Amino acid sequence: MPNRVTTTLNDLLLQKFTEEEVKNAVFQMKGRAITDNIMVVYETLRSMSTRIQGKSTYMALKLNMSKAYDGVEWDFLSAIMCKMGFDSRWIALVMNYIKSISYLIVLNGEAQASFKPTRGLSMIFCKASTLEWRRMLSILTVYEQASGQLLNKEKSAIYFNRNTPNEYRANITRIAGVTLTTSFEKYLGLPTMVGRTKVACFHGLIDRMWSKINNWKTNKLSAVGKKVLLKSVLQAIPTYTMGIFLLPKSITNRLEQILRKFWWSFS
């Protein structure tokens, strides 16, 4: 691949997109999902916490990156694209798409003010040694200077596999300046470790469902309105989790009971 974008490539990029090209681009992403990251993290942490054979030491870093000030990340990306030789019209098109991303939260049925994402979480795995951390810190320093993001050490954490001696853990934690943890509670909204207490790990789904129902004025809803809420909201609550984990039968039974009670109690 050339270091710079050629004139021919720029001409191709600036051609008007056809409907078929858009469909092909979308369907090429089939089979790729954010849940892939969750499965990789879950299996890796599970291996680190259970395997005791061998003498290899490893650590997992959960890094919280926050923006130092607005706009720097996008300016950095724009400058890189310009350096690579992309046409200014193509750069403007790309920047327009990525800068327009925003989210909003629906609270009590009402949409709140939209906001733009300003931070992110990264999970990194490497060997447990002070040398490895210093190398990682060097890379992060360069990244911070280039992107405008900063490592929030107070909200970052480090986890060691079972083979890592306490002396190693203490030295690395002291140098890194981040919190030592025996387990990461969640990653991308899902538990990172599910042991024998499976019911406790997923009990939050029951609480979330009840919380939704308690905030609704169901006595003023028609049968059609309740049906929409049941299918579109309540049944969707465990979907994300069930895409990764097989829920305990006691949890699924309880969720079904809540759904039945919501429907029949207010019908």
Beta strands, then each sheet from edge to edge (+ up, - down):
strand 1: 58-67
strand 2: 106-107
strand 3: 110-111
strand 4: 119-127
strand 5: 149-151
strand 6: 157-160
strand 7: 179-180
strand 8: 186-187
strand 9: 190-191
sheet 1: 4+ 1- 5+
sheet 2: 4+ 1- 6+ 7+
sheet 3: 2+ 3-
sheet 4: 8+ 9-
end
